Amino acid sequence: MTAKPWHVLPLLLATIVAADAQAAEARPRAREAGVAIGTLPTGPRNAITDVAGVGVGHATLAGGTRFNTGVTVIVPHPRNAYRERVPAAIVVGNGFGKLAGITQVQELGELETPVFLTGTLSTWKVADAAVDWLLRQPGMDKVRSINPVVGETNDGYLSDIRARPLTPELVEKALAGISFGDVEEGAVGAGAGTVAFGWKGGIGTSSRRLAGGDGGYTVGVLVQSNFGGELTIAGVPVWKQLPDPGEYARSTTAPPSTGDGSIMMVVATDAPLDAHQLQRLAKRALVGLARTGSVMSNGSGDYVIAFSTAPENLRNPDAPVQPARSLAGEAMSPLFQAAAEATEEAIVNSMFRARTVHGHRGTAAALPLEPVLEALDRAGARTRPAP
């Protein structure tokens, strides 16, 4: 076994400690607690990885209370994304944020790298590490331009964001740990230091399965929640029943709950969509965001990255013709509903699964589930979980 460089060992140890802490404080997903969002059926994992080929990797940096940050990476398929590009689109709900790579995706309508998520001031460090890793992959020796897509939310309440602690090793750890099965949620990866509605936010995911088409299509969503508003779940204003987050966390500095913040939403589908149709689909993720109580305030960066994995639409950069097969008209409506429902549930999952984190400037308490579930019960918005 090759020895690790000395400066990497504390990072790896901190990551292992964080993973153990997350496992020790297991919390249910929304559906495990009897909260079903919308009416469409989910995929088997109820995750973005229900879209065949899509994978997710996390690397978390948690060192005492100073650092709670990390990287989350989403791949459209297990092969070289540069050599097999997928149609893609990016929609900006409110542009108070940093999204590296946005203009080329908007111009060309395709994604040529994995999607990376991280904390705000680490955006460029992650992009640099991603480019270095990508250029070292087989078949990339003659590449002279590459467009890494890196999104962010600000985790500066729970992590010393000015220290910019992320390293290339952490980025490569996320890439090496990509899973095409279950997706870890909550205070993990790029969600390690996020805050949503004054409570602990994080990574969440969900999916919807549609009948028909070529055997049916799947829409999957992954979010990095770090925004505010008036928390609403399944149409119920649960914020009215919740205690003050700062008092609940017994923190001297209350976490932000003004409505400012950010959210990154990644939408994947195996439906054959071109860039224009993906842009239409991405806009419906904002519907799901709004349903949770966000108004996309002035200080919020709200972005949606959508891509299609339909094999007939993959493009080799050396091919002179761009494949173009896409659904149209009324066939899009079920996909719109799927994107809205999956986004809403992914946000709820990000909070249900997140644990309490004691961080750099204070504590972000885990969303207290008991008053939330009681409010949903009173409104008749909850189905009891099966015994």
N, C-alpha and C positions, 0 to 999 in steps of 0.2 A: 504494500500500500504506500503510495507517495505521500510524503510528509506535507502538511499544509504550511504555507508561509505563516510566520509567527503572528503577523498583524491580522490574519484572518480568523485565528482561533477564538478570540473573544467574541467576534461577530457570530460565529457558528454556535458557540455555547449559548449566547443570548437568545438565538433563534430557537434552540432546543428548549430552553427554559420557558420561553413564551408559548411554545406548542404544548408543553406539559400543563401550563396554567390554563390554557384554553380548554384542554380535554377535561381538566379537573372541575371546571365550572360549566358543564354541558347544559345547554338550554334548548328548548324545542324550536323547531321551525313553526311557521304559522299554521300549516295544515296539521301538524302533529298536535297542536293545541286546539284544533277544531275550528280554525279560521280559514275558510275557503274564499278566495277572492275571485269574483266573476263567475262565469258559467261554463266556459270552455274547459275540456279535460286537459290535464297536464301530461307531459311526457313521463316515462318511467322513473326518471330521477328528479323530475321537476327542477331542471337545471339547464343552463345554456349548453351543456354537453349532451343534451338530448338531440341536438342538431349533430348528425353524424360527422365525425372528423374534428369537431371543435374541442379544444383542450384548454385547461386553465392551470397555471402554476403560481404559487405564492412563495415569497421569501419575506420573513418578518424580522425586523431589528427591534428588540426590546431589551434595553439595558437600564435596570432600576426604574426611576421615574423620569430620567432625562430623555430617553429615546423610545418612542412608540411610533414606528414608521415602517415602510417596506415597499415591496414591489409586487404587483400582480400582472401576469402576462396572459393574454388570450390569443391562441393560434387558430386560424380558420381551418387548417387541416394539418396532418402530421408531417407534410413534406416541406420543401423549401418554398416559402411564401413569395420570394422574389421571382423564382422560376415559374411558379404557378400562381398568378395573381388572381384575386377574386374581385368581382364588382363591389363597389363600396360607395357610401355617401356619408357626409357629416352634416348634422343640423345643429345650429346654435340657438338655444332658447334664450339665454342671456350671456353675453360674452365677457364677463368679468373673470377671465381665467387664462390659462396658458395651455395651448394644445399644439404641440409640435407636429408638423407634417400636414396641417389642415389644408393649405392652399393646393398642394399637388393632388390630394384626394378629391377636392372639389373640382379641380380642373380636368383631371383624367378619369375620374370616376372609378378608381380601382385602388386596392390595398396591396402593397408589395412587401409588407413586414407584419409580424405579430403586432397586436395592440398592447402597449405597456401603460400601466397606471401606477402613480406614485404620489408623493407629497410635492407641494408647489415648487419649493426651491431646489428640489432634486430633479426636476424635469429634464434639464440639460445634461446632468450627469448620467441619468438613465439613458437618454438618447445617445450620448457618446459611447457608453458601454454597449448599448444595443448594436450600434453600427460596427464597433470593433468585433463583436461576436459574429454578426451576420457576414462580414467580409471574410471571416475565417472559415466559413462553411464550404463544403465541396461545391465546385462549379462556380465559385464567386471570384476567382482570381483575376478576371478582367473587368470587374464591375468598377465604374468610376463615379457613380451617383446612386444614392440610396435614400429613401424617404421614411425614416422611422416615425411611427405615430405614437406619441407619448402624451397622455392626458394626466391631469392632476386635480387634487383638492388639497386645501390647506389644513395640515395637521398640526399647526403651530401651538395649539392649546395644550396638547398632550405630549408633544415632542419638541425638542430644541431644534426648530426648523432652520435657524441661522447657522447651525453647525454643519449642515449639509453632509450627514454622516454616511450616506449610501455609497457603496463601493461597487466596482465591476464584478467582484466576486458574488455580491448579493444578487445582482441582476442575473448572472449566469446560474445562480442557485435556483432562481424562479424558473428559468428556462429548462434546467435539468430536471425539475420536479413537476413538469406538466402532466396532468392527469386527464384522461379522456373518459373518466367515470364520475364519481361523486365529487362535488366541489365543496371545499371547506368555506364556511361563512363566518361572519362576525368580525372580531378584532384580529384580523389576519392580513398579511400582505399589505397592500395599499390602504386597507381599511383599519390598520392597527391603531392609528391615532385620530380617527375621524369622530365627529360629533354631529348628531342629527336631532333636531327639535329640542336641543339642550340635553339629550341623553346620548349614550354611546351609540355611534353609528358603525358602519363597516361595510364589508362585502356581503352582498346578497344576490341570489339568483332564483330564477323560475322559468318555466316553459309552458307552452300550450301546443296541443296536437290537433291538427285540423283533418277532418275526413275529406275524401275526394282527391282530385288532382291525380297525380301519378302515384297512387297509393297513399296519399295524404302528405301534408307539409307540416313542418315543425318550426315554431318561432321560440327562440331562447333569449333571455336577457340576463345580463350581469350588471350590477350597479356598485359604485363606490359612493356611499351616502355620507354627506357632510354639509347638510343644508338645514334650513329652519322653516318655521311657519306654525300652523296649528294642526297638530297631528290628528289625522283622520284615518280610520281603518275600516274598510268595508262600508264606507259611507257614514260611519259613526264618529262624531266629534269627541274622541276619547281624551283629547287635551283638557276638556272640562273636568274630567274625573281624576287627573293626575296631580300629584304634589309638585311643588317647585323643584326642578332638577338640582339647583344649587343646594337647597336645604336637605334634599334627600341624600345627596352625596356627602353632606357635611364638609363641603369644601369652602375655604375662605375666599376663593375666587370662583364665581359661578361660571359654568361653561356658556358659550354664546348661544342665545336662543332668539335672536332678533329677526331671523328670517334670512340673514346673510349666510354665506357659505357656498358650497358648490356640490354638484353631483355629476359623475361621469356615468353614462348609460351605454352599454354595448349590446347591440341587437344582432343576433345571428339567425339566419333562416336557410333552409335547403330549398325553398321555393325559387324557381328561376326568375330572378328579378335583375333588371339593369340598374344603372346608377340612379336614373330618374325615379324609378319605382322604389328603390331603396330610400331615397330621400323622402318620399311620401310616407313610407313605412316608419322611418325614424321620427317623423313629426308626431306619430301616435304614441311614442314613448313619453312625450311631454304630456299627453293626456293622462297617462298613468301617474306621472309625477304630480300633476295638479290634484289628482284624486286624494293624495296623501296629505294635502294641506299646504303645499308650496305655492307661492305666487311668483317665484323666480325674481327675487328682490334685486335692487340695484347692485348690491355687493355679492351676488351669487353667480357663479360660473356654471351654466347648465348646458351640457353637450351630449349629443347622441352620435355614436358611430355605428353604422349599420353595414352589414355585408352579407352576401349570398354565397353559399358553398355549392350551389348546383353545379355538378361536374361539367355540364355542357357549356357553362359560362366561364370556366377557368381559362386564363390566357397566358401563353408563353410570351415573354417580352420580344422574342425574335419573330413571332408570327406577324405577318403583314395585315391580317384581318382580325378585327375585334369580334368575338362571338356576341350575338345579340338575340337572346330568347327571353321573353318576359311575359308575365301575366299582365292582364289589362282589365280596365273597367270594373265590373262587379266582382270579379275574382279577387280583387284586392281587399274588399271589405272584411272578410273573415280574418285576413292577416292583420288588418288595422286593429280589430278587436283583440286579437291574440297579443299584439305588441303592447297595447294599453294594459291589459290584465296582467301580463307577465311582468311588466315594469312595476306596477303597483305592488304585486306580491313580492317581487325581489327586494323592494325597499323595506317592506314589512319584515321579511326574513332577515335583512341586514341588521335590524334592530332587535328582533326576537333572539337572534343567535349571539349578539354581542354581549360580552361580559363587562363588568366594571373595570375601568382602567384608571390607575393613579398615575398622573403624568406630570409633565414639566411645569405647568402653571396651575394645576389643580386636578380635580377628579371628575371624570365623566361616568356617572352611574349607569348601569345597565337599566334599560327600560323595565319598570316594575310590572310584571305580567299580570299579577292578581287583579289590580284595579282595571287594567285594560280588558281582561277577559270578563270581568263583572259588567263593565259597561257594554260590551258586545252582547252578553247574555240578556241584559235588560232590553236591548234594542232588537233582540231576536236575530242577531247577525252572526250567530256562532252555531256550528254543528258540533255536537260533542264528539271527541275522538273515540274511535272504536276501542273496546277493552282489549 
